[in-house]
Each structure stands twice: as C-alpha cells, then as structure tokens.
Amino acid sequence: MNDLQTINVLKGLVIDGVDKAKSGHPGGAMSSMDFAYLLFREYLRFDPKDTKWLGRDRFVLSAGHESMLIYSFLHSIGWLPMDELKRFRQLHSKTPGHPENFITDGVECTTGPLGQGAAMSVGFAIAAKHQAAVLDEELFGHRTWALLGDGCMQEDITLGAASLAGHLKLDNLIWYYDRNAVQISGKISRSASDDYKMVFEGMGWDVVVVDGHDHGQLRKVLDSTEKKLKRPLLIIGNSTMAKGAHSLEGSEKTHGSPLPADERTKTKERLGLPNEAFYAPQEFYDNFRKFFGAKSERVANWKKRLETKQADANFKKLFTAYYETNTWRNLPQVQWPRDKEHPTRNAFGDVILKWAEALPNLMGGSADLEPSNCLEGFAHLVGDFSNENAKNRNLAFGVREFPMSAITNGMALHGGVIPFDATFLSFADYSRPALRLGAIQRCRVIHEFTHDSFHLGEDGPTHQPVEHMMSLRLIPNFYLMRPADAYETQVMMEVALNLTSAPSAICLSRQKLPMLPVSSETLAQARFGAYAVVDTDTPELVIMATGSEVSLALDALKLLPGVKAKVVSMPCWELFDEQPKSYKDKVLNPKCSKRVSIEAGSTLGWQKYTGSDGLNIGLDRYGDSAPAGDLAKEYGFTPEQVAARIKNYLDLK
C-alpha cells in the first residue's frame, strides 16, 4: 500500500467515525491529512510502545474540532482500539468530541476553544527549551508541533502567543497552518484577508508557504526541521477543504456535519475504498508503521543517554527536582515582624523569592506588572528567560494576559516545571478562558492576582474587582484563595504548590494588613480552607471573612462588647468544602443561626454559608475613583460601620 492509499484509508476512518456519531468535523481533518500523515509516520519523534516517553515530540491539535484526525493516528500507532473510533463522541468513550488530555493517551492537551492550543504549544516549547539548557540538550531537544486552522489564526490569542514566541526565538516550535480558506460560515474572505507570511515574519518567525497536498513540498520543509532551526517556524499549507470528497470538496458544508449518505459512498469510491465502514487492512498498518523501527532505536539511544547522565550526582539531583518530586514539604519559611502591617502581594513576592533556590524548576512571571505583583526580586534573582539564556526562569510575558495563562497551562502539561503567572485581579477576565481550560485539564498553575478589591483606590472601577472572586469560584476544579495576612499567604502558597492536578488563584491586597493574632498551630488550619481566628464553644454569632476583611471583622468585634462571637477566616471555599462534616461543623457551629459574611466584593454566593437570613456585607456595584480610605467609608467598610450593621442585624441597641 502506497502513501496515497494509506492516507485515503485514514480519511475513510474520519468519514466513518463522524458518520457513526452523526456529528463531527470531517472537512478540516481531510484537508490536513497529507501533512499530518507525513509528520506522524516519518518525522514525529515518539515511542510506539509508550505514550508518555519523556523525550517525545509534543503534537498539539490546536484545531481541536478535527479530533478524528488525531484519533485516526492514535489508532494507527496502536494506542487506541478501533472500537473507540466507533464510539466517537459517545458517553465515556476515549474519543470525545474534542481531544481531552485526561481521557485519551497520546493527546497532549485539551483543545477546541480555538487558538488556545497554539498558545499552549508555546508553553510546551518554553518548558522544553529551559530543560534542554538546564538538564541536557540531547535529552530535551524534542520539538513542539501544532496544527492550526483558519479559525485559530483569527483568534487574537494566537497572535499574542506567536509574538512572544518570535521574540523568544523558540527554535523548537513548529506550527502548521492548514489554510483551506473555509470555515463554518463560508469562505474566510468574508472576514479576513491577512497576509500571515508578512505578519509572522514581522514577529520574528521563519515562514514557508507550500501546497498542503504536495508531498514533495511538504517533505522538503519537514526535512529542514531535522536540522537546527534558528527561529520558530510557521508552515502555511494551502489546502482544499474536505480534500477527496465527491462533490463537496471545498465546501463549508463539510466543516461540522457528516457527509450525506450518497456523498459518503461516492467519496469512498473516489478514494479507492470499499463501501465498508472502518476499513483498515493489514497492509495499511504495515505501511503506516514502516518507520517504527527507527523510532524505537531513537528511544533506546535516548534511554541509554539518560542512564549515563543519571550516574552524575549533580544531574540526578536536578532531574529529581524536575521530574521525580511530587510533593513539597519543609520549604524555607519567610518570617515577618508580627507587629508590623504587610501587604499580602508583598508576602507573595517574599515567598517566591525564598522558594526560588529551593524549587529550581519554579518558573513564571508577570504581565508587565513585576513591580505591582512584587516579582522584581524573583526576576532579578533568576533572570529573564530568553533563547540565549534559557536557563533563566523569569518570563517577561508583556501585556498578554490571555496568552500568558494559556502558555503556563502548556508549561504545566509539558511537565518538569512549576509554572506561575501574575496580573491584577480585575484582569482575570482577560485570562478566564485559559483559567477554565486549565481547570478542565487539571493543570497545576499558580495564578497570582493582586489589587484584589476597591482598596486599590484611585485607579477606579475599571481596576477594582467586584464580581471577580465570586466569578472565579464558579469554575470547577479551580481553587480561589484570598489570604488574610502574610503568614496565611504563605500557607495558601504551599497548598497551591501541592495541588498537583488543579490550578489556583491567589488574590492579594495592595494595602498593608495586620498580622492575625493567632498561633502558628492555629494558622496551620488555613490549609483546610477555613478556621476560627476568634473561637468560642457556644457562639451567638459567626462572622466569616476573607482577605483584608478578616482584620476588619476583628476590629468590628471589639466594638460589640458582650456579643459572644466567633470570627472565621475563610481563605478558600473549595478547600473548606472538601473537609469532613465534622470539621466544617466545628468551624461554623451549625447550631448558631446568626451568621455574617464580610468580603469586599459580590455578596451573591455567601448565602451557602450564611443562609437566607444571614447578613452579607460586600459590594454589589462598581466602585469609584478615590483614596482607599474614603472608599471604605463610602461603602461601609470601617469597623464602626460594620459593627453598626451587625448590631442592627442582632437587634441590639
């Protein structure tokens, strides 16, 4: 069986999978097939026997709707049974509608929201580039490939990530843009006329334009990738939508729908395939796997080199830190004067700086907010990552919040690094799609969000988060943390570090906060998400607060003599909800019906803890531009105002 016949069998699998599911996207998979076939068969480095081989090239299907494309290859390699192709898009199958990294072996990351795969591939490339410099260039000299469609190129995140990749000269990153010029609504000429060759060259990429169906042209450019590149490479493949279809070749009707029955029959006839569902003869597998011997030999040589390198104690120590350490205990602790106030954003910066040497694979940066996110110390100590200084660990992301958070997702998925990023909490909206996709993919990324409330002051409502914390709490498998002082910040950071299968957001104050009057033993309970700062066995009132409002609650309580109250710091709802009922009852005292929440943001949601009759003190409108102290009085966030509201709630004179 020759290459064309093998490709046609693969197209038949795509057509049949989509047809059996009665939904899917055959057109793009058919137009991308020539390039993807050559890549997987001859050029992509992987271990046919191990989907997780560390030295493998990473392949990212950014155009995730073409999922049957990658499923057909995973099956052809031997990683995915034919029965799973027949269960495409069905409940609990290994072939979901869009690729899911936690469901299907061989899928590097979850894609579907267009452009995010492209951005994540930049994260993969950064992680590999760094590890090649720190550990070993031969062991970590693998490439990251991404397949993009027209929709990916139109999403702004793609250009933002590409701009950074070009600036960093990521010579281990290769994107293939399958330019079939058709999308769901018709020709792309209706909405785009960009010259991507000019655009990407202007961003520091090398660009090659080829006929996406000409194997000679494709092999020539793929051969060039076997040599050392100097910059990231964009291959633009001009192709035909649904290449090989009988009458719908080039039609948008093939984008998101199965081929009609007659079209399917005649297309198979045109492709030289029998009218048989999921046809795949043995000679198909034999031809596809022709280069498996060479691939396996590369794997064996890689493993020998790793074994040799691990005989060196220094290498072994670093390799263990990067790849064999799963939990972090007994980290160096920062000590702050307990009689002085300290912003929690500064505490984050202090801890990151303290951890920088203890965690050699801690890597991240800020969206052009290093002074505001208190990451200048970290940046100065570890240096800016670049092509020339790939050992360095600070990432100067620039003003690119969405690409930044998608890139850190890619770094986490690559493995071997502990990624973090940073910006203002109000700008979490820019990152939100990546935060959500990170939660879906179970990416351990620590997101630092500073300037967490109206106490930001003069910058006004555009920069003052109101709904953001509650909005982020809605994301499943996402841990929102709002510590009340510097020491609680350190506890939350340790928890976030050890959340190996979930992202976290640590929301931090710009203003100085006093240290909580608790013992270190009591403070350690913060890791459970909530604990009593002021305790009593039979409270008549439970006050719950987060962040800067915990000290506000303590000050307000001083103005309520005779009130037997419990003050609970609740830095993380998600952690608290995971605790056993006995602990939750101990903290919140279910027999006490009088409950108050205090948080400088939306009150919607606090009712789950306060009940419908509780008092929820917060801010349910946008803020104003004024000094923080003036705003606190305006919004009722002074101890006197809070105490007055509680008195009224308790019917006290």
Residue pairs with C-beta under 8 A, 6 or more apart in sequence:
1 9
1 281
1 283
1 284
1 286
1 287
2 287
3 37
3 38
3 215
3 287
5 272
5 284
5 287
6 37
6 284
6 287
6 288
7 33
7 34
7 37
8 244
8 271
8 272
8 273
9 273
9 279
9 280
9 281
9 284
10 33
10 37
10 72
10 73
10 76
11 29
11 30
11 33
11 244
11 271
12 268
12 271
12 273
12 278
12 279
13 68
13 72
13 75
13 85
13 278
13 280
14 26
14 29
14 30
14 33
14 68
14 69
14 72
15 26
15 30
15 258
15 259
15 264
15 267
15 268
16 85
16 277
16 278
16 279
17 24
17 68
17 71
17 72
17 85
17 86
17 88
17 95
17 278
18 24
18 25
18 26
18 68
18 88
18 258
18 259
19 258
19 259
19 264
19 277
20 86
20 88
20 277
21 88
21 89
21 90
21 258
22 258
23 89
23 97
23 256
23 257
23 258
24 67
24 68
24 88
24 89
24 97
24 256
24 258
25 65
25 66
25 67
25 68
25 255
25 256
26 68
26 242
26 254
26 258
26 259
27 180
27 182
27 241
27 242
27 245
27 248
27 251
27 252
27 254
27 255
28 63
28 65
28 66
28 69
28 149
28 178
28 180
28 241
28 255
29 66
29 68
29 69
29 72
30 241
30 242
30 243
30 244
30 245
30 254
31 178
31 180
31 212
31 239
31 240
31 241
31 242
31 243
32 63
32 66
32 69
32 147
32 149
32 176
32 178
32 212
32 237
32 239
33 69
33 243
34 212
34 213
34 215
34 218
34 237
34 239
34 243
35 147
35 176
35 178
35 212
35 218
35 235
35 237
36 69
36 73
36 147
37 73
38 215
38 218
38 219
38 222
39 59
39 145
39 176
39 222
40 59
40 73
40 76
40 77
41 288
41 290
41 291
42 222
42 291
43 222
43 225
43 226
44 57
44 59
44 145
45 55
45 56
45 57
45 142
45 143
45 295
45 298
46 53
46 56
46 57
46 77
46 295
47 53
47 56
47 295
47 296
47 299
48 77
48 78
48 289
48 292
48 295
48 296
49 296
50 299
51 79
51 105
51 106
52 105
53 299
53 302
54 139
54 323
54 415
55 139
55 140
55 142
55 298
55 299
55 302
56 142
57 142
57 143
57 144
57 145
58 108
58 121
58 124
58 128
58 142
58 143
58 144
58 145
58 414
59 70
59 108
59 145
59 146
59 147
60 108
60 109
60 111
60 117
60 118
60 120
60 121
60 124
60 144
60 145
60 146
60 147
60 410
61 67
61 69
61 70
61 99
61 107
61 111
61 117
61 146
61 147
62 111
62 114
62 115
62 116
62 117
62 118
62 121
62 146
62 147
62 148
62 149
62 152
62 158
63 111
63 114
63 117
63 147
63 148
63 149
63 151
63 152
63 178
64 98
64 99
64 110
64 111
64 112
64 113
64 114
64 117
65 98
65 112
65 256
66 147
66 149
67 88
67 95
67 96
67 97
67 98
67 99
68 85
68 88
68 95
69 147
70 99
70 106
70 107
71 80
71 84
71 85
71 88
71 95
71 104
72 85
74 80
74 104
74 105
74 106
74 107
75 81
75 82
75 84
75 85
76 284
76 285
76 288
76 289
77 106
77 288
77 289
78 289
79 105
79 106
80 94
80 95
80 104
80 105
80 106
81 94
82 278
82 280
84 93
84 94
84 95
85 95
85 278
86 278
87 93
87 94
87 95
88 95
88 97
89 95
89 96
89 97
94 103
94 104
94 105
95 104
96 103
96 104
97 112
98 110
98 111
98 112
99 107
99 109
99 110
99 111
99 112
100 107
100 110
100 440
100 441
101 107
101 108
101 109
101 110
101 413
101 441
102 110
102 441
102 442
108 124
108 413
109 117
109 120
109 409
109 410
109 413
109 441
110 437
110 440
110 441
111 117
111 120
113 433
113 437
114 149
114 151
114 152
114 154
114 155
114 158
115 151
115 152
115 155
115 156
115 157
115 158
115 161
116 157
116 406
116 409
116 433
116 434
116 437
117 146
117 148
117 152
118 146
118 148
118 152
118 157
118 158
118 161
118 162
118 175
119 157
119 158
119 160
119 161
119 402
119 403
119 406
119 407
119 410
119 434
120 406
120 407
120 409
120 410
120 413
121 144
121 145
121 146
121 161
121 173
121 175
121 410
122 161
122 162
122 164
122 165
122 170
122 173
122 403
122 407
122 410
123 406
123 407
123 408
123 409
123 410
123 411
123 412
123 413
123 414
123 419
124 144
124 410
124 411
124 413
124 414
125 144
125 165
125 170
125 172
125 173
125 232
125 410
126 168
126 170
126 385
126 395
126 407
126 410
126 411
127 363
127 410
127 411
127 414
127 415
127 416
127 417
127 419
128 140
128 141
128 142
128 144
128 172
128 414
129 170
129 172
129 387
129 390
130 363
130 385
130 390
130 391
130 393
130 417
131 140
131 322
131 416
131 417
132 139
132 140
132 141
132 172
132 390
133 390
133 391
134 318
134 322
134 360
134 390
134 391
135 309
135 315
135 318
135 319
135 322
136 305
136 309
136 315
138 302
138 305
139 302
139 305
139 306
139 309
141 172
142 172
143 172
143 173
143 174
143 225
144 172
144 173
144 174
145 174
145 175
145 176
146 173
146 174
146 175
146 176
147 175
147 176
147 178
148 158
148 175
148 176
148 177
148 178
149 177
149 178
149 180
149 183
150 179
150 180
150 181
150 182
150 183
150 188
150 192
151 183
152 158
152 177
153 177
153 192
153 194
153 196
154 188
154 191
154 192
156 402
157 402
157 403
157 406
159 199
159 203
160 400
160 402
160 403
161 400
161 403
161 406
161 407
162 175
162 200
162 203
162 205
162 232
162 234
163 203
163 398
163 400
164 397
164 398
164 400
164 403
164 407
165 173
165 203
165 205
165 232
166 200
166 203
166 204
166 205
166 231
166 232
167 203
167 204
168 385
168 386
168 387
169 204
169 230
169 231
169 232
169 386
169 387
170 231
170 232
170 387
171 228
171 229
171 230
171 231
171 232
171 387
172 229
173 232
173 233
174 225
174 229
174 232
174 233
174 234
174 235
175 232
175 233
175 234
175 235
176 235
176 237
177 196
177 234
177 235
177 236
177 237
178 212
178 237
178 239
179 196
179 212
179 236
179 237
179 238
179 239
180 212
180 239
180 240
180 241
180 250
181 187
181 188
181 189
181 238
181 241
182 188
182 241
182 250
182 251
182 252
182 255
183 252
183 255
184 252
184 255
184 256
185 252
186 252
187 252
196 207
196 234
196 236
197 207
197 209
197 236
200 207
200 234
201 207
204 231
204 232
205 231
205 232
205 233
205 234
206 229
206 230
206 231
206 232
206 233
206 234
207 233
207 234
207 235
207 236
208 221
208 224
208 233
208 234
208 235
208 236
209 236
209 238
210 217
210 218
210 220
210 221
210 235
210 236
210 237
210 238
211 217
211 237
211 238
211 239
212 218
212 237
212 238
212 239
212 240
213 239
213 240
213 243
218 237
221 235
225 233
240 249
240 250
241 249
241 250
241 251
241 252
241 254
241 255
242 248
242 249
242 250
242 251
242 254
243 249
244 267
244 270
244 271
245 251
245 254
245 259
245 263
245 267
245 270
246 263
246 266
246 267
246 269
246 270
247 263
247 266
248 254
248 259
248 263
258 264
259 267
265 275
268 274
268 275
269 275
273 279
309 315
309 319
310 316
310 319
318 360
321 359
321 360
321 361
322 360
322 361
322 416
322 417
323 415
323 416
326 500
327 498
327 500
328 359
328 494
328 497
328 498
331 354
331 355
331 358
331 359
331 494
331 497
332 354
332 355
332 358
333 354
333 490
334 347
334 350
334 351
334 354
334 486
334 490
336 342
336 347
336 350
336 486
336 487
336 515
338 515
339 515
340 515
341 512
341 513
341 514
341 515
342 485
342 486
342 512
342 513
342 515
343 374
343 508
343 509
343 510
343 511
343 512
343 513
344 483
344 484
344 485
344 486
344 488
344 489
344 508
344 509
344 513
344 547
345 372
345 373
345 374
345 448
345 450
345 451
345 508
345 509
345 510
346 374
346 486
347 483
347 485
347 486
347 487
347 489
347 490
347 508
348 373
348 374
348 448
348 450
348 489
348 493
348 506
348 508
349 373
349 374
349 375
349 376
349 377
349 378
350 374
350 377
350 486
351 489
351 490
351 493
352 362
352 375
352 377
352 378
352 420
352 493
353 377
353 378
353 381
355 362
356 362
356 378
356 381
356 382
356 393
359 418
359 497
361 416
361 417
361 418
362 393
362 417
362 418
362 420
363 385
363 393
363 394
363 395
363 411
363 417
363 418
363 419
363 420
364 393
364 394
364 395
364 408
364 419
364 420
364 421
364 422
364 446
365 375
365 379
365 394
365 395
365 396
365 397
365 404
365 421
365 422
366 372
366 373
366 375
366 396
366 397
366 421
366 422
366 423
366 448
367 397
367 398
367 399
367 400
367 401
367 404
367 421
367 422
367 423
367 427
368 396
368 397
368 398
368 399
369 422
369 423
369 424
369 450
370 376
370 379
372 424
372 450
372 451
372 510
373 422
373 423
373 448
373 450
374 450
375 394
375 422
375 448
378 394
379 394
379 396
382 392
382 393
382 394
383 389
383 391
383 392
383 393
383 394
384 392
384 394
384 395
384 396
385 392
385 393
385 394
385 395
385 396
386 392
395 404
395 407
395 421
397 403
397 404
397 407
397 421
401 423
401 427
401 430
401 431
402 430
402 431
402 433
402 434
404 421
404 423
404 431
404 434
405 421
405 431
405 434
405 435
405 438
405 445
405 447
406 433
406 434
406 437
407 421
408 419
408 420
408 421
408 438
408 443
408 445
408 447
409 434
409 437
409 438
409 441
409 443
409 445
411 417
411 419
411 445
412 419
412 438
412 443
412 444
412 445
413 441
413 443
418 444
418 446
418 497
419 444
419 445
419 446
420 445
420 446
420 447
420 448
421 431
421 445
421 446
421 447
421 448
422 447
422 448
422 449
422 450
423 430
423 431
423 448
423 449
423 450
424 449
424 450
424 451
424 463
424 465
425 449
425 450
425 451
425 452
425 465
425 468
425 469
425 507
426 451
426 462
426 463
426 464
426 465
426 468
427 449
428 435
428 447
428 449
428 465
428 468
428 471
428 472
428 505
429 468
431 447
432 471
432 472
435 447
435 472
435 475
435 478
435 503
435 505
436 475
436 478
438 445
438 478
438 503
439 475
439 476
439 477
439 478
439 502
439 503
440 477
442 477
442 501
442 502
443 502
443 503
444 499
444 500
444 501
444 502
444 503
445 503
445 504
446 493
446 496
446 497
446 503
446 504
446 506
447 503
447 504
447 505
447 506
448 506
448 508
449 465
449 468
449 505
449 506
449 507
449 508
450 507
450 508
450 509
450 510
451 459
451 463
451 464
451 465
451 508
451 509
451 510
452 465
452 469
452 482
452 507
452 508
452 509
452 510
452 547
452 548
452 600
453 464
453 465
453 509
453 547
453 548
453 600
453 601
454 464
454 466
454 600
454 619
454 623
454 628
454 631
454 632
454 635
455 509
455 510
455 511
455 548
455 600
455 628
455 631
455 632
456 463
456 464
456 510
456 628
457 625
457 626
457 627
457 628
457 631
458 625
458 626
458 627
459 625
460 623
460 624
460 625
461 622
461 623
461 624
461 625
464 622
464 623
465 601
466 601
466 602
466 619
466 620
466 621
466 622
466 623
467 601
467 602
468 601
469 480
469 482
469 507
469 546
469 599
469 601
469 602
470 601
470 602
470 604
470 605
471 602
472 478
472 480
472 505
473 480
473 573
473 574
473 605
477 501
477 502
477 503
478 502
478 503
478 504
478 505
478 574
479 495
479 496
479 499
479 502
479 503
479 504
479 505
479 572
479 574
479 575
480 504
480 505
480 507
480 572
480 573
480 574
481 492
481 495
481 496
481 504
481 505
481 506
481 507
481 571
481 572
482 506
482 507
482 508
482 546
482 547
482 571
482 572
482 599
483 489
483 491
483 492
483 506
483 508
483 526
483 547
483 571
484 513
484 516
484 533
484 545
484 546
484 547
484 548
484 550
484 551
484 569
484 571
485 513
485 514
485 515
485 516
485 550
485 551
486 513
486 515
487 515
487 516
487 520
487 523
488 516
488 523
488 526
488 569
488 571
489 506
489 508
491 523
491 524
491 526
491 527
492 506
492 526
492 527
492 571
492 572
493 506
494 527
495 504
495 527
495 572
495 575
496 504
496 506
507 547
509 547
509 548
511 548
511 628
513 547
513 548
513 551
514 551
516 523
516 533
516 550
516 551
516 554
516 569
517 533
517 554
518 533
522 531
522 532
522 533
525 531
526 569
526 571
527 575
528 575
528 576
528 579
528 583
529 570
529 571
529 572
529 573
529 574
529 575
529 576
529 577
529 578
529 579
530 544
530 568
530 569
530 570
530 571
530 572
530 573
530 575
530 576
530 584
530 587
530 588
531 568
531 569
531 587
532 566
532 567
532 568
532 587
533 550
533 554
533 567
533 568
533 569
534 554
534 557
534 565
534 566
534 567
535 566
536 564
536 565
536 566
538 564
538 589
539 564
539 565
539 566
539 589
539 592
540 563
540 564
540 565
540 592
540 594
540 650
541 563
541 564
541 565
541 566
541 592
541 594
541 595
541 596
541 646
541 650
542 565
542 566
542 568
542 588
542 589
542 592
542 594
542 595
542 596
543 553
543 556
543 557
543 565
543 566
543 567
543 568
543 595
543 596
543 597
543 598
543 646
544 568
544 570
544 588
544 595
544 596
544 597
544 598
544 606
544 609
544 610
545 552
545 553
545 567
545 568
545 569
545 570
545 597
545 598
545 599
546 569
546 570
546 571
546 599
547 571
547 599
547 600
548 600
549 598
549 599
549 600
549 637
550 567
550 569
552 598
552 637
552 639
552 642
553 567
553 596
553 598
553 642
554 567
555 639
556 639
556 640
556 642
556 643
556 646
557 563
557 565
557 567
557 643
558 639
559 639
559 640
559 643
560 643
560 646
560 647
560 652
563 646
563 650
563 652
566 589
566 592
568 587
568 588
570 576
570 609
576 584
576 587
577 584
588 595
588 609
593 611
593 613
594 614
594 649
594 650
595 609
595 610
595 611
595 614
595 615
596 610
596 614
596 615
596 616
596 617
596 646
596 649
597 603
597 606
597 609
597 610
597 614
597 615
597 616
597 617
597 618
598 617
598 618
598 642
599 606
599 617
599 618
600 618
600 619
600 635
600 637
601 618
601 619
602 618
602 619
602 620
603 616
603 617
603 618
603 619
603 620
604 620
606 614
606 616
606 618
607 614
607 616
610 616
615 645
615 646
615 649
617 636
617 637
617 642
617 645
619 635
623 631
623 635
624 631
624 634
626 634
631 637
632 638
633 641
636 642
636 645
647 653
